[in-house]
């Protein structure tokens, strides 16, 4: 078994941290929603899907 050494040599996985933040955003949105489930449009809005697609489109233009 490998145990992380003591002394503050923390490694950050930026992808994992971003995913955790997105999950938190979804949980907050779901708890604030008046409906039982978030619609696909609401999920896309929380995850800023349209903004990301716009950036990808601009990068390829």
Residue pairs with C-beta under 8 A, 6 or more apart in sequence:
22 47
25 46
25 47
26 38
26 43
26 46
26 47
29 38
29 42
29 43
29 46
30 37
30 38
33 42
38 46
44 50
